[in-house]
């Protein structure tokens, strides 16, 4: 039996975890935690660990959310078992064999996970979400003695298209030059109905908020088209956009590492290229 931790903080990643779990077996139990007092890592893990002891699954799968990784890590400590995060593939067996993402997406590690049950989380966008094959979620109650709880949550308010869900994303990097330089990025994004993203260098400079950052420590995206403007292609950034179906890179440096991953390469100054693309779109639309 495969036990799935039903963390619904991100329904897309939870659906991906379900699809991943089904590659290991058809007998799935999805378990969520009912905790009126709010989220607590140790409380939720205690509830999940108890279910794990009672049902003796061969594998426990969690989604690659912050909460999924945190709760499964606590469960691993409680059960004195190893845990593998960011898995992209696994094959049932004793020990379970798996492939997981390491070093910000630059390395795929093949490993064997010893111990029963095998505890793992699924790397975001490693598999397609199987939303049609949902399964009933059983809720278990967390203990009320948890030592630490989430005291509050402030939702990030964004205008326009959500970065995580956008079908098209237009991002700017250090090459944009300033916060004001993002005007041409925003113009193109508006014409395409796209979300605006950025690199870590941009947030570090204070030009855009962290919520706009694409990368290992930002948002991981999987749009149909990703347009990267003035972004060199650091490993951490590429880890966040590797789920993109097509990548278009605009950069004046023909040695930029991002071109090695690009489907479309434009060598040029983004401040000339991006407005020209916008002008052609308006022209094609008769505007």
TILUMMI-207389 format. One record per residue: residue in three letters; chain; x, y, z of N, C-alpha, C in turn. Coordinates in steps of 0.1 Angstrom, whole numbers. Layout:
R    r  c    nc1    nc2    nc3   cac1   cac2   cac3    cc1    cc2    cc3
R  ALA  A      X      Y      Z      X      Y      Z      X      Y      Z
...
END
This chain:
R    r  c    nc1    nc2    nc3   cac1   cac2   cac3    cc1    cc2    cc3
R  UNK  A      8    -12      0      0      0      0      9     13      0
R  UNK  A      5     22     -8     12     35     -9      4     46     -1
R  UNK  A     10     53      8      4     63     16      8     77     10
R  UNK  A     -2     85      7      1     98      2     -3    109     12
R  UNK  A      7    118     15      4    129     24     -4    140     16
R  UNK  A    -16    142     19    -25    151     11    -23    166     16
R  UNK  A    -12    172     13    -10    186     16    -16    194      4
R  UNK  A    -27    201      8    -35    208     -3    -31    223     -3
R  UNK  A    -19    227      2    -14    240      1    -11    244    -13
R  UNK  A     -9    234    -22     -7    236    -36    -14    224    -43
R  UNK  A    -26    226    -48    -33    215    -54    -26    209    -66
R  UNK  A    -19    217    -74    -12    212    -86     -1    202    -82
R  UNK  A      7    206    -72     18    197    -67     13    185    -60
R  UNK  A      1    186    -53     -5    174    -47    -10    165    -58
R  UNK  A    -16    170    -69    -20    161    -80     -8    154    -86
R  UNK  A      3    161    -87     16    155    -92     20    144    -83
R  UNK  A     19    146    -70     23    136    -60     15    123    -62
R  UNK  A      2    125    -64     -8    114    -67     -3    106    -79
R  UNK  A      0    114    -90      4    107   -102     17     99   -100
R  UNK  A     26    105    -93     39     98    -90     36     86    -82
R  UNK  A     28     87    -72     25     75    -63     19     64    -71
R  UNK  A     11     67    -81      5     56    -89     15     49    -98
R  UNK  A     26     54   -100     37     47   -107     43     36    -98
R  UNK  A     40     37    -85     46     27    -76     36     16    -72
R  UNK  A     23     19    -74     13      9    -71     -1     15    -72
R  UNK  A    -11      6    -73    -25     11    -74    -32     13    -61
R  UNK  A    -27      7    -51    -34      7    -38    -29     20    -30
R  UNK  A    -37     31    -32    -33     43    -26    -43     47    -14
R  UNK  A    -37     53     -4    -45     59      7    -40     73      8
R  UNK  A    -48     83      6    -45     97      8    -49    102     22
R  UNK  A    -40    107     29    -43    112     43    -39    126     45
R  UNK  A    -49    134     49    -47    148     53    -48    150     67
R  UNK  A    -44    162     72    -45    164     87    -55    175     90
R  UNK  A    -64    172     99    -74    181    104    -69    187    117
R  UNK  A    -66    200    116    -60    207    128    -66    221    129
R  UNK  A    -77    222    137    -84    235    138    -75    246    144
R  UNK  A    -64    242    151    -55    252    157    -45    258    147
R  UNK  A    -45    252    135    -35    257    125    -24    247    123
R  UNK  A    -15    251    114     -4    242    110      7    242    120
R  UNK  A     12    230    124     24    228    132     31    216    126
R  UNK  A     44    218    123     52    207    117     52    194    125
R  UNK  A     55    196    138     55    184    147     42    177    149
R  UNK  A     31    186    150     18    180    152     13    173    140
R  UNK  A     15    178    128     10    171    116     18    159    114
R  UNK  A     31    160    117     40    148    115     36    137    125
R  UNK  A     33    141    137     29    131    147     17    123    142
R  UNK  A      7    130    136     -5    124    131     -2    115    120
R  UNK  A      6    119    110     10    111     99     19     99    103
R  UNK  A     27    101    112     36     90    117     27     79    123
R  UNK  A     17     83    131      8     73    137      1     65    127
R  UNK  A     -4     71    116    -11     64    106     -1     55     99
R  UNK  A     11     59     97     21     51     90     24     39     99
R  UNK  A     25     40    112     27     28    121     16     18    120
R  UNK  A      4     24    120     -8     15    120    -10      8    107
R  UNK  A     -7     14     96    -11      8     83      1      2     76
R  UNK  A     13      4     80     25     -2     75     26     -1     60
R  UNK  A     25     11     54     27     12     39     41      8     35
R  UNK  A     43      5     22     56      3     17     63     16     14
R  UNK  A     55     26     10     61     39      6     51     50     11
R  UNK  A     57     61     16     49     73     19     54     84     10
R  UNK  A     45     90      2     48    100     -8     42    113     -4
R  UNK  A     50    124     -4     45    137     -2     48    146    -13
R  UNK  A     40    157    -15     42    166    -26     54    175    -23
R  UNK  A     60    180    -34     72    188    -32     69    203    -28
R  UNK  A     60    204    -18     58    218    -13     66    220     -1
R  UNK  A     67    232      4     75    235     16     69    227     27
R  UNK  A     56    226     28     50    219     39     52    204     37
R  UNK  A     51    199     25     53    185     23     67    180     27
R  UNK  A     77    188     23     91    185     27     93    186     42
R  UNK  A     87    196     48     89    198     62     82    187     71
R  UNK  A     70    183     67     63    173     75     69    159     73
R  UNK  A     73    156     61     79    143     58     93    142     65
R  UNK  A    100    153     66    113    153     73    111    150     88
R  UNK  A    100    156     94     97    153    108     93    139    110
R  UNK  A     85    133    100     81    119    101     93    110    101
R  UNK  A    102    113     92    115    105     91    122    105    104
R  UNK  A    123    117    111    130    117    124    122    109    134
R  UNK  A    109    110    134    101    103    144    102     87    142
R  UNK  A    103     83    130    103     69    127    118     63    125
R  UNK  A    127     72    127    141     69    125    144     62    112
R  UNK  A    139     69    101    141     64     88    147     75     79
R  UNK  A    154     71     68    159     81     59    147     87     50
R  UNK  A    149     98     44    139    104     36    146    111     24
R  UNK  A    140    109     12    146    114      0    136    125     -6
R  UNK  A    141    137     -8    134    148    -13    136    150    -28
R  UNK  A    127    157    -34    129    161    -48    131    149    -58
R  UNK  A    123    139    -56    124    127    -65    117    130    -78
R  UNK  A    122    125    -89    116    126   -102    112    113   -108
R  UNK  A    117    102   -102    114     89   -107    117     79    -95
R  UNK  A    109     68    -95    112     58    -85    106     44    -90
R  UNK  A    112     34    -85    108     20    -88    106     12    -75
R  UNK  A     95      6    -74     92     -2    -61    102    -13    -60
R  UNK  A    105    -16    -48    115    -27    -45    120    -25    -31
R  UNK  A    128    -35    -26    135    -34    -13    150    -36    -15
R  UNK  A    158    -25    -16    154    -11    -13    147     -5    -26
R  UNK  A    140      6    -23    134     13    -34    145     21    -41
R  UNK  A    145     20    -55    154     28    -63    148     41    -68
R  UNK  A    155     51    -68    150     64    -72    160     73    -79
R  UNK  A    154     83    -86    162     94    -91    157    107    -86
R  UNK  A    166    115    -81    162    128    -75    171    139    -80
R  UNK  A    165    151    -79    172    163    -83    181    168    -72
R  UNK  A    194    171    -76    203    177    -66    210    189    -72
R  UNK  A    216    197    -63    224    208    -67    216    218    -76
R  UNK  A    204    221    -71    196    231    -78    192    227    -92
R  UNK  A    191    214    -95    186    210   -108    198    207   -118
R  UNK  A    210    209   -114    221    206   -123    226    192   -123
R  UNK  A    221    184   -113    225    170   -112    213    161   -109
R  UNK  A    213    149   -116    203    139   -112    210    128   -105
R  UNK  A    206    124    -93    212    114    -85    204    101    -85
R  UNK  A    210     90    -89    204     77    -88    208     71    -74
R  UNK  A    198     66    -67    201     62    -53    192     50    -49
R  UNK  A    195     44    -39    186     33    -32    182     39    -19
R  UNK  A    170     38    -16    164     42     -3    161     30      6
R  UNK  A    169     28     16    167     17     25    157     20     36
R  UNK  A    151     10     41    141     12     52    127     11     47
R  UNK  A    118      6     56    104      5     53     96     11     64
R  UNK  A     87     21     60     84     24     46     95     34     41
R  UNK  A     95     35     27    104     45     21     97     58     21
R  UNK  A    103     68     26     97     82     27    103     91     16
R  UNK  A     95     97      8    100    106     -3     90    117     -6
R  UNK  A     95    128    -12     87    138    -18     90    140    -32
R  UNK  A     81    145    -40     82    146    -54     86    160    -59
R  UNK  A     96    160    -67    101    173    -72     90    180    -80
R  UNK  A     88    193    -78     78    200    -86     79    199   -101
R  UNK  A     68    195   -107     68    194   -122     76    183   -127
R  UNK  A     79    173   -119     87    161   -123     78    152   -131
R  UNK  A     65    152   -128     55    144   -136     43    153   -138
R  UNK  A     35    149   -148     23    156   -151     12    153   -140
R  UNK  A      5    164   -136     -5    162   -126    -17    154   -132
R  UNK  A    -21    144   -125    -32    135   -129    -45    140   -122
R  UNK  A    -51    151   -126    -62    156   -119    -74    148   -120
R  UNK  A    -75    140   -131    -87    132   -133    -87    120   -124
R  UNK  A    -76    116   -119    -75    104   -111    -73    107    -96
R  UNK  A    -81    117    -91    -81    121    -77    -86    109    -69
R  UNK  A    -82    110    -56    -86     99    -47    -91    105    -34
R  UNK  A   -100     98    -27   -106    104    -15    -96    106     -4
R  UNK  A    -97    117      2    -88    121     13    -94    118     27
R  UNK  A    -87    110     34    -91    107     48    -84    117     57
R  UNK  A    -91    123     66    -86    133     75    -83    127     89
R  UNK  A    -71    129     94    -67    125    107    -65    137    116
R  UNK  A    -67    136    129    -66    148    138    -52    149    144
R  UNK  A    -46    161    143    -33    163    149    -35    165    164
R  UNK  A    -25    161    172    -25    163    186    -25    178    189
R  UNK  A    -30    182    201    -31    196    205    -19    201    213
R  UNK  A     -9    192    214      2    195    223     15    200    215
R  UNK  A     12    203    202     24    207    194     31    219    200
R  UNK  A     44    219    199     52    229    206     53    242    197
R  UNK  A     51    241    184     52    253    176     41    252    165
R  UNK  A     34    264    164     24    265    154     25    277    145
R  UNK  A     19    277    133     19    289    125      9    298    131
R  UNK  A     14    310    134      5    320    141     -3    328    132
R  UNK  A      2    329    119     -6    337    110     -1    335     96
R  UNK  A     -8    340     86     -4    339     72     -8    351     65
R  UNK  A      1    357     58     -2    369     49     -1    365     35
R  UNK  A    -12    366     28    -12    362     14     -6    373      5
R  UNK  A      2    369     -5      8    378    -14     -3    382    -24
R  UNK  A     -5    395    -25    -15    400    -34     -7    405    -47
R  UNK  A    -11    398    -58     -5    402    -71    -15    405    -81
R  UNK  A    -12    415    -89    -21    419   -100    -18    411   -112
R  UNK  A    -29    408   -120    -27    401   -132    -25    386   -130
R  UNK  A    -17    380   -139    -16    366   -140     -6    360   -129
R  UNK  A    -10    349   -123     -1    343   -113     11    337   -119
R  UNK  A     22    339   -113     35    334   -118     35    319   -119
R  UNK  A     31    313   -109     31    298   -108     22    291   -118
R  UNK  A     11    298   -122      1    292   -130      1    297   -145
R  UNK  A      9    307   -148      9    314   -161     13    304   -172
R  UNK  A      6    306   -183     10    298   -195     22    304   -203
R  UNK  A     24    317   -201     35    325   -206     41    333   -195
R  UNK  A     54    333   -194     61    341   -184     72    349   -191
R  UNK  A     73    362   -189     83    371   -194     91    376   -182
R  UNK  A    104    372   -182    113    376   -170    124    385   -174
R  UNK  A    129    393   -165    140    402   -167    151    398   -157
R  UNK  A    163    400   -161    175    398   -152    183    411   -150
R  UNK  A    195    409   -146    204    420   -143    205    429   -155
R  UNK  A    204    423   -167    205    431   -179    195    442   -182
R  UNK  A    184    441   -174    173    451   -175    178    464   -170
R  UNK  A    187    464   -161    194    476   -157    188    484   -145
R  UNK  A    175    484   -143    169    491   -132    154    487   -130
R  UNK  A    148    492   -120    134    489   -118    126    495   -129
R  UNK  A    130    507   -133    123    514   -144    124    506   -157
R  UNK  A    135    499   -159    137    492   -171    127    481   -173
R  UNK  A    120    477   -163    110    466   -164     97    471   -171
R  UNK  A     97    483   -175     85    488   -182     83    481   -195
R  UNK  A     94    478   -202     93    471   -215     89    456   -213
R  UNK  A     94    450   -202     90    437   -198     75    436   -195
R  UNK  A     70    445   -188     56    446   -184     47    448   -196
R  UNK  A     52    456   -205     44    459   -217     43    446   -226
R  UNK  A     53    439   -228     53    427   -235     44    416   -228
R  UNK  A     46    415   -215     38    406   -208     23    409   -209
R  UNK  A     19    422   -208      5    426   -209     -1    422   -223
R  UNK  A      7    424   -234      3    420   -247      1    405   -249
R  UNK  A      9    397   -241      8    383   -242     -1    376   -232
R  UNK  A     -6    385   -223    -14    379   -212     -5    371   -203
R  UNK  A      7    375   -201     17    367   -194     20    373   -180
R  UNK  A     26    365   -172     31    369   -159     45    375   -160
R  UNK  A     49    384   -151     62    390   -151     70    383   -140
R  UNK  A     82    379   -144     91    372   -135    105    380   -135
R  UNK  A    114    375   -127    127    381   -126    137    371   -120
R  UNK  A    150    374   -121    160    366   -115    163    371   -101
R  UNK  A    172    363    -94    175    366    -81    183    379    -80
R  UNK  A    191    382    -90    199    394    -90    190    406    -90
R  UNK  A    179    405    -96    169    416    -96    163    419    -82
R  UNK  A    159    408    -76    153    409    -62    164    414    -52
R  UNK  A    176    409    -54    187    414    -45    189    429    -47
R  UNK  A    187    434    -59    189    448    -61    177    456    -57
R  UNK  A    167    450    -53    155    457    -49    146    462    -60
R  UNK  A    148    457    -72    140    462    -84    126    456    -84
R  UNK  A    125    443    -80    112    436    -80    111    428    -66
R  UNK  A     99    425    -62     97    418    -50    101    403    -52
R  UNK  A    104    396    -40    107    382    -41     97    374    -47
R  UNK  A     84    378    -46     73    370    -51     74    369    -67
R  UNK  A     82    377    -73     84    377    -88     95    368    -92
R  UNK  A    103    363    -82    116    356    -85    113    342    -90
R  UNK  A    119    339   -101    119    325   -107    132    319   -103
R  UNK  A    132    307    -97    145    300    -94    144    290    -83
R  UNK  A    155    285    -79    155    275    -69    150    280    -55
R  UNK  A    153    293    -52    148    299    -40    136    308    -42
R  UNK  A    130    307    -54    119    315    -58    107    306    -62
R  UNK  A    100    310    -73     89    302    -78     94    293    -89
R  UNK  A     89    280    -88     92    271    -99     81    271   -109
R  UNK  A     83    273   -121     73    275   -131     73    264   -142
R  UNK  A     62    263   -149     61    253   -160     52    259   -171
R  UNK  A     55    271   -177     47    277   -187     49    270   -201
R  UNK  A     40    273   -210     43    268   -224     54    276   -230
R  UNK  A     56    288   -226     67    297   -232     73    305   -221
R  UNK  A     86    305   -219     93    313   -210    102    322   -218
R  UNK  A    101    335   -216    109    345   -223    118    351   -213
R  UNK  A    131    349   -214    141    353   -204    149    365   -211
R  UNK  A    148    376   -205    154    388   -210    165    393   -201
R  UNK  A    178    393   -207    189    398   -199    192    389   -187
R  UNK  A    190    376   -188    193    366   -178    204    357   -183
R  UNK  A    214    356   -175    226    348   -179    224    333   -179
R  UNK  A    215    329   -170    212    314   -169    220    307   -158
R  UNK  A    221    313   -146    227    307   -135    219    294   -131
R  UNK  A    227    284   -126    221    271   -122    208    273   -114
R  UNK  A    209    282   -104    197    283    -95    185    289   -102
R  UNK  A    187    297   -112    176    302   -120    170    292   -129
R  UNK  A    179    284   -135    174    274   -145    167    263   -137
R  UNK  A    170    261   -124    162    251   -117    148    255   -115
R  UNK  A    145    268   -116    131    273   -114    123    272   -127
R  UNK  A    130    273   -139    123    273   -151    124    261   -160
R  UNK  A    130    250   -155    133    239   -163    120    232   -167
R  UNK  A    109    235   -161     96    229   -164     90    236   -176
R  UNK  A     96    247   -181     90    254   -193     91    245   -205
R  UNK  A     80    245   -213     79    237   -225     89    243   -236
R  UNK  A     89    256   -237     98    263   -247    104    275   -240
R  UNK  A    117    277   -243    125    288   -237    130    297   -248
R  UNK  A    127    310   -247    133    320   -256    142    329   -248
R  UNK  A    155    330   -252    164    338   -244    168    350   -253
R  UNK  A    168    362   -246    173    374   -253    184    380   -245
R  UNK  A    196    380   -251    208    385   -244    219    389   -254
R  UNK  A    226    400   -251    236    405   -260    249    396   -260
R  UNK  A    250    388   -249    262    380   -247    260    366   -253
R  UNK  A    266    364   -265    264    351   -271    270    339   -264
R  UNK  A    278    342   -253    284    332   -245    276    329   -232
R  UNK  A    265    336   -231    256    334   -219    252    319   -218
R  UNK  A    253    314   -206    250    299   -204    235    296   -207
R  UNK  A    226    306   -206    212    303   -208    209    298   -223
R  UNK  A    218    302   -232    216    298   -246    217    283   -248
R  UNK  A    224    276   -239    226    262   -240    212    254   -238
R  UNK  A    203    261   -231    190    255   -228    179    261   -236
R  UNK  A    182    271   -244    172    279   -252    167    272   -264
R  UNK  A    154    272   -267    148    267   -279    149    278   -290
R  UNK  A    148    291   -285    149    302   -294    160    312   -288
R  UNK  A    170    316   -296    180    325   -291    180    338   -299
R  UNK  A    179    349   -292    180    362   -298    192    370   -292
R  UNK  A    202    372   -300    214    379   -296    211    394   -298
R  UNK  A    210    402   -287    207    416   -289    204    422   -276
R  UNK  A    203    436   -276    200    444   -264    185    443   -262
R  UNK  A    181    438   -250    167    436   -247    159    449   -248
R  UNK  A    165    460   -246    158    473   -246    155    477   -261
R  UNK  A    161    470   -270    157    472   -284    148    461   -289
R  UNK  A    152    448   -285    145    436   -290    131    436   -284
R  UNK  A    129    437   -271    116    436   -265    106    446   -270
R  UNK  A    109    459   -271     99    468   -277     96    465   -291
R  UNK  A    106    460   -299    103    456   -313     93    444   -313
R  UNK  A     95    435   -304     85    424   -304     71    429   -301
R  UNK  A     70    438   -291     57    444   -287     51    451   -299
R  UNK  A     59    459   -306     54    466   -317     49    457   -328
R  UNK  A     56    446   -331     51    436   -341     38    430   -336
R  UNK  A     36    427   -324     24    421   -319     12    431   -321
R  UNK  A     15    444   -317      4    454   -319      1    455   -334
R  UNK  A     11    455   -342      9    456   -357      1    445   -362
R  UNK  A      4    432   -357     -3    421   -362    -18    421   -358
R  UNK  A    -20    428   -347    -34    428   -341    -42    441   -346
R  UNK  A    -35    448   -355    -41    460   -361    -41    472   -351
R  UNK  A    -33    471   -341    -33    482   -331    -22    493   -334
END
